[in-house]
Amino acid sequence: MPKTPHKALLTLTAAAVVATGCSAMNSGDDGGTVTLSFANSYTTNHPHTRCGIQVVADAVNGRDLGVKIETFPNSQLGNDSTRFTSVRSGDLDMDVQGSSALAASYAPIGVLDMAYVFDGPDHLFTFFDGQHGTRLKTEFAKATGARVLDVWYFGMRHFTANSAIRTPDDLKGLRMRFPDSKIYLENAKAVGATPTAVAFEELYLSLQRKIIDGQENPVPTIAEKSLDEVQTHVNLSGHQTGSQLIVVNDDSWKKLTPEQQKALQKAVSDTRAGNRKCIEEDEAKILAEWKGKGKPTIVEDVDRAAFAAKARAYFNENLDGEQAELYKTIRSTAP
């Protein structure tokens, strides 16, 4: 039945209201407030949520700046690989990302996740805050259309298995799970491991069913995923200084006034120290609990020097171009 002019007018009016509502959501609410989405892949209890994106949101939202940050933890807006695509397209404003994931868009930045490239979080921060780190951020922005606001510490990554891993030779014959990315698979080769790609969601069952023999992650992640239930040894290899980069879409950044940009930058950077403290306190608490129970076995006498020497020899021989240059630069800044 054809619409009467009156019904057509009502339909048009309703459509206009919907369109106006969508426009208001995109351009900001409360008379011009800019709303920024800020996501990560971690649970609400993880330090990068409770001591990370939520702290930034509280700091910004607690001021009369005309900016509102909405947080989306636990991969609500997609997994690591899809979220940065959303940042580049502008569908997501801000994200917490590992450099190995970002390397798909700008290869040199993946060096930050290479085994033993950093001597710990202090070295990571010193490099990032210096002229070489500034240049890396500038080149990354040119290549991707996204800015790096800062770097947060993720924790040292360690090997777990059903046996002690003290030297590179102890990895022989073990099927070790590494994340399925080019950088992590190179890390496996660098330390002498045989990598097996298993989805993170399938890690517990794969270890339980002995499809794989071991894996590597920071202590808080090992505990959060209950991997200590299916692994007898946690070997403190510290083979990677885990880091996460805080990225923002450049167009979203440019929507902010200079005052708003300064406030957001300060909120992200000021969160770095507290975020690191959360990570380190969680790790210390978990290790103490494990030692108190007597399981899993904590292997502290790992020959990190042997692992580091093997990894650095591998990267010095196999990297080329901008990655080789950045790797050597980072090592030259080691304390």
N, C-alpha and C positions, 0 to 999 in steps of 0.2 A: 504494500500500500504506500503511495507516495506521501511524503511528509507535508503537513500544512505549513504555511509560512511561520506560524507561531511555534510549532514544534522544531522547525529548522532553526529558529532564532535561539530556542532553549539549548539545542544541541551545540550550536556555535558558541554560546556563552559558556557552557560547561567545558568545552575544549579549551577556550581561552583561559579559564581558571586553572585547568591542569597545566597548560603551558606556562602560565605565570608562576605557578608553584614550582615547577621544575627549574625555571630560570632563577627563582629566588634561592633555591638550594645550591645551584652552581655558582652564583655570584656572591653568595653570602647572605646571612640572615640578620635580624635585629638592626635593620637600617644600615646595612653596609658592612657588617662583620664578615671577615674572610674566614671560612671554615676550611681547615686542612686535615686530610686523612693521614694517619701515621700508623703503619702496620709493621708486624714482625711475624716470625714463624713459631714463637715460643709460647708456652703455657702462661697462664696468669701468675703462676708462682715463680716463674723463672726470673733471675735477676735482670735480664734484659727487658722484662715487662714491668715488674714491681719496682725495680731500681733504675729503670731505663725510660721507656716511652711514656709510662704513666707519670714519672717525675717531671719530664719535659712538659707534658700536657698540663699538669697541675701548676707548674711555674708560669706558663703562658696564660692559662685560663684564669689564674688568680689575679691577673692584672687587667686594668681597663685599657687594653691595647687595640681593641677592634679585631682581634684574632682569636679564633676558637680551634683547638686541636681535638679531634676525635680519634681515639686509639682503637686498633683492630689487631689484637694478639692472636696467637694460635692458628696462623695461616687462614684466618677468616676471609682474606681477600686474595687467596691463592698461595701456592708454594713459592719457594725462592726463585725458581727460574721464571715463573709467570709474573711475579710481582714487579720485578724490575722492568719488564716489558710494559707493565701498566704505568710505572713511573715515567718512562720515556714517552709514552703516549699522552700522559696527563690525566689518565683515569684514576691514578693514585698519586697523592702529593709527596708523601715521605715514606721511607722504608729503612729497615735495618738489614743489611746484606753483607755476606762474606765476600772477600775479594775474589775468591775462586769463581763464584757465580757471576760477578761483575766482569770477569775476564772474557766472557763470551761476547761482551760488547766493546771492551777495550783490553786487549791481551796483557799489556805490561802490568796492570794493577794486580793481576793474579800472583805476582812475585811475593806479595805480602803474605800469602798463605803457604809459601814453600817451606819445607822442613829445615829447621835450624837456621833460617835466614836471619831471624832475630834472636838475641840472647835473653829475651824476656820482655815483659811489658814496659819497663823503663826505656829500653832500647827502642821499642816500637813507638812510644810517644815522642821520644827525642827526635827520631827520624821524621815522624809525621809533622811535628811542629817546626821543623827546620826548612831551609830553602829547597831542599830536594823534595820534601813532602809537599810543599806549596806548589812546586812545578808539576808534580804528579797530579794534584787536584785540578790544576789549570788545564792540563792536557786531557784529563778525563772528562771535564766539562765540555771542552771543545768537541770531543769525539762522540759524546752521548747525549748532550742536552740535559744533563743532570749534574747537580753540584754535590760535592762531598762536604758536609758540614763539620764532621769530626770522626774520630775512630774511638770505639769502645773496646775494652779488653774482654775476651770471651773465655779465657782460661787456657792453661797449658793442656795440650792433647796428650794422652797416654795410651799405651797398649794394654788390652786385657786379653787373657787366654786362660787355658786350663793348665798352664805351666809357666814357669818363670822365664822372662825375656830380659836378659841382662846385657847381651851383646847382639850385634847383627846376625851372628851365626845361629842364635836361638830362634830366629824367624824361619829358618830353613824347614821346609816341609809343612808349614802352617798356612792354611787358607785364611788370610786376613781380610776382613771386610773394610774397604775404603769407600767413601762417597764416590758416586759415579760421575766424576768430573775430571777433565784433563789434568788439572793441577794436582789433585789428590792422587790420581793414578801415577803421576810422575813422582810424587812423594814416596809412594810405595817402592817404586824402582830405586829411588835414591837411597833408601835405608835398607834395601835388600829384601823386601817383603814380596810375597806372591799375592797380588790383590784379587779380591772377588767382589763383584758389584752386587750388592743386595740393597733393596729399598729400605730406607730408615724405618718405615712402618713394619717391616718384616724382620727386623734385626733380632729381636728377642726370640722369636720362634726358630729362626735360622740357627742361632746359637744353641738353643735348647735341643733341637733335632740334629745338631752336629753337622749341619750342611756346611757351616764354616767353623773355624777353630778359634777365631778371635776377632777383635775389632779395635778401633781407636776413637776416643772422645775425651772431652774434659770430664773431671770427676763429677761435677753436678749433673751432667747429662747422663753419665753412667748410672748414677743413683736414681735420677728422675725416671729413667726407662727400666729400672730394676734389673739391669744387666748383671749386677753382682749376684743375682740368684742363679745365673746360668754360666758364670765364669768364676774360676777359683782364684785367679791371680790378677791383681791390678799392678801393672809395672810402670813405675813413674819415670817414663822415658822423656817426657817433656819435649817431644820431637817437633812440636809446632806451637808457636805463640799465637793462640787463637785471637782473632780480631774481627770486629764487625764495623762496617762503615755506615754512617748515617747519611742517606742521600735524599735530595729533594729535587723535584722537577723544576727546571730553570724558569719556565713560564709562571709556575706557582710562586716561586721566589720573587719574581719581578712584580707580582701583584701586591706585594707588601711594601709599605713605606719604609724609608731608611730606619726609622725608629723601630718598626715592627721587625725588620730584618735583624737589627742589632739585638733585640730582645730574644728572638728565636735562636740566633747563633749562640748567645750567652747561655740560654737554657740548656741547649744540647751540650755545649762544652763544659759547663759547670756540673753536668750530670756524670761526666767521665770518671771523676775520682770516687764518687759514691757508688757508681756502678761497679767499678773495680773492687771496692771494699766488699760489696755484696757477694761478688764472685768468689773472692778469696776467703771470706768468712764461711760461705757455704761449703767450700772445698775442705777447709780445716775441720769443720763440724762433722762432715761426712767421713773423712779419714779417721777421725777420733772414734766415731761410732763403729766403724769397721774394725779398727784395732781392738776396741773394747770387746767386740763379739768374737774376735779371732778369725773372722772370715768376712770377705775374701782376704787372702794373704796379700799384704802390701809389700811389694818388692821395691825397696828404696835404693839399693846399691846397683842401679843400672849404669852401665858405662856410657854416659851421655857423650863423652869426648869421642869415643869410637864411632858412635852413631853420627855425630855431627861431622866428623872428618869424612866419613863415607858419603854422606849427603852432599857436602860442599864440593867434594871431588866430582861427584856425578853432575851437579848443576854447572860447575865451571867448565865441564867438558861438553855438556849437551845443550846449554842455552845459547841463543844467538840474538842478534839485533837488539831491540829496545829492552827485551827481558834480561838479556845478559848484562847490559849496561846498568839497569836498575838493580839487579842482584849484586853486582860488584859495588855499586854505590852504597847500598844498605850495609853490606859487610864492612865497608870502609868506615862507617859511622859507629861500628860496634865499640863499646867502652873497653 
